Amino acid sequence: MQLLNFTLNEDLISLTYQGQEIDLHNAWELVDIRHDESRQIVELCFTQYTDRRVPHAVPERLTLLFRQVVHVFYQGHDKDYPEALIKQDQGTIDIMGFSDGDPGRMDSVAGHMPRPELPALIGILVTGSAIKIVAGTVEIVPSDAPA
């Protein structure tokens, strides 16, 4: 998978876009996942937490747009995750990185750099739920319009 306009940082929770760090764990929330099979795209839509707004950060909303999508795999919340906390935590990225295309391996990443043997980008949320996307490219698309 080719990253078109950002890098995934070594901490596996933040991205660098236009010289700015986007901390997906502490300042951003995953609010929507859109999958259009006919167009072979997936959109992971994020918004900044209002109580943690980074004043210099542009934009307030962004989308990770995956193109040439081959596979999308989902995993639900951990069965032991406290039910009372799922709603507040379900959009918090715990770790994001590159992975193989195996749908049976949804709990770990293999690194922050794309390599031919790691065709998927996986996002694992603090609740244990995960999405793994095998695609040709991914880019950040900024948006200040309401989601």
Secondary structure, 3 states (H helix, E strand, C coil): CEECCCEECCCCCEEEECCEEEECCCCEEEEEEEEECCCCEEEEEEEECHHHCCCCCCCCEEEEEEECCCEEEEECCCCCCCHHHHHHHCCCEEEEEEECCCCCCCCCCCECCCECCECEEEEEECCCCEEEEECCEEEEEEECCCC
